[in-house]
Each structure stands twice: as structure tokens, then as C-alpha cells.
């Protein structure tokens, strides 16, 4: 199965979920596990003036970045057109389309030019990628970053309850939503290693906050 087919299946699964009863899971409840109140992006990214989020979903992290960093430009990319439609409605309603724009695209083939952003963010996306796809995503993140720019990304650790459940007996997992079967838990050390392998100058474990016991995070810098 090639990258495009893999992403197409994932997009279809998320679109289906967003049209059904699972939609609530991807709203504020999801944010509690992904970007809670003690996440301070300014401590990680300083004065970043242009920020890209890959896997932006409904735009919650973009809004947090707008409040905390006050950048001149914020862009979100996501696979799911249904999620993006919800994000656009939310951003229009809140009067934030002047600063934030969203578009459809794949993490491993971003529809953006080289060296555009001071920072790339990713929350709750990398657990869907195998090592090959994750390397390609990190290479794309490096490509669109300006020299000295930072990738800050976090994903499920191997101890995350969702990862543990999907490693369980097939009699249980085959009844769970299809998108979950792609979820992979990783340590921060693995993320750091993959960042260096993808071409970043250096990488380290990112400190996100006390509400992240089941997440692994990396901050990597482009040369």
C-alpha cells in the first residue's frame, strides 16, 4: 500500500467519524488530552512569527498558538475535509480568519513552498504513521521551515491507554473504529532519533506540561 492510498483511507475514516456520534470525541474533550491549559507554546517557540500545524483538525491548537504566540501568519493542514469545514466555520464565527487559514493536504506532501515558517506544530497526528511515513513527514516539516526554525510535535507514548487497547485481543480491536488500527505509540527518544535521521540539526525532548503523562514530545531545530 502506497502513501497516498494509506492517507486516503485515513481521511475517509476521519470524515466518517466526524459525521457520526464520535464527533464529540474530536472536539474539546480531545483537546484536554492534546493541548491543555498548561501548554505554553511561547516557552518552546519564543517569537515565532509564522506557524504551521500539520493535522490541525478543528483548529483548537491553532487558536491556542494565536493567543500565546501572536504570530503574523498561522496555517493549518489536515487530511479530513469534514474537519476542515468545521474548522473554517469555527474560525469565521470567532473572527479569526484574518490570522488563521486552513487547507487540505497530506503530512508527507505538504502543499506549501520551501522555507516559509518559523515553527511547525503537530498534535495527535504522528501515531497514525509508521516509521517510513513519519520520516517523510519530518522531512517535509524541515523543508517548509526557515533556517533555525523548530518542529514541536507530540504523539501517543507506548503507555497511552488507546495504544494499549489496540494492542489487545483481536476479538476486541476488530470492533473498534478503523482509524485506531493505525495508531503507534513511540518514546521521545524514538522521535528524537527520527528527527535527526530526517535531517534536523539537533533534537531533544520537549517539556509540554504536567497533563501529558501518556505523550511523547520532540523539539527539533533546522540548521
C-alpha positions, 0 to 999 in steps of 0.5 A: 500500500502506497502513501497516498492510498494509506492517507486516503483511507485515513481521511475517509475514516476521519470524515466518517467519524466526524459525521457520526456520534464520535464527533464529540470525541474530536472536539474539546474533550480531545483537546484536554488530552492534546493541548491543555491549559498548561501548554505554553507554546511561547516557552518552546517557540519564543517569537515565532512569527509564522506557524504551521500545524500539520493535522490541525483538525478543528483548529483548537491548537491553532487558536491556542498558538494565536493567543500565546504566540501572536504570530503574523501568519498561522496555517493549518493542514489536515487530511479530513475535509469534514474537519476542515469545514468545521474548522473554517466555520469555527474560525469565521464565527470567532473572527479569526480568519484574518490570522488563521487559514486552513487547507487540505493536504497530506503530512508527507506532501505538504502543499506549501513552498520551501522555507516559509515558517518559523515553527511547525506544530503537530498534535495527535497526528504522528501515531497514525504513521509508521516509521517510513511515513513519519520520516517523510513527514519530518522531512517535509516539516524541515523543508517548509521551515526557515533556517533555525526554525523548530518542529514541536510535535507530540504523539501517543507514548507506548503507555497511552491507554488507546495504544494499549487497547489496540494492542489487545485481543483481536476479538476486541480491536476488530470492533473498534473504529478503523482509524485506531488500527493505525495508531503507534505509540513511540518514546521521545527518544524514538522521535528524537532519533527520527528527527535527526535521521530526517535531517534536523540539526539537533533534537531533544525532548520537549517539556509540554506540561504536567497533563501529558503523562501518556505523550511523547514530545520532540523539539527539533531545530533546522540548521 
